[in-house]
């Protein structure tokens, strides 16, 4: 199961993630302003030692088109968690009861995850913002118009490769 997210929200989320894990990314990366992070990390070909967002998504999209992987979006999960959970159950051919579905839905709410020490690594990071907001579209508060347009190019590449990219609810 591959869950992708609007790259604009990914950029903001990843920037906040790097700031929390100073030991893994180094002081320089952790101290980047968002514009520095965007220019020096997120828009580089080997971002996070992998690839640009669109290259990563397109790679896995090919596998999904072969029927090997279920492709889900964070935006769809946020909009209707139950619908997307049922897609996962069907894809994995799981035999679950309605009680199981209800328990998973309850355990996967933002509030429950933020308060679950097995999921929320705030104690390890020493910062309460490991699970920050869980919202779609927060990028509008951080990205400039130029940064947004840059990421629109990647979104369009994924769409041309057959991907369904949702950028809002």
Beta strands, then each sheet from edge to edge (+ up, - down):
strand 1: 2-4
strand 2: 71-73
sheet 1: 1+ 2+
end
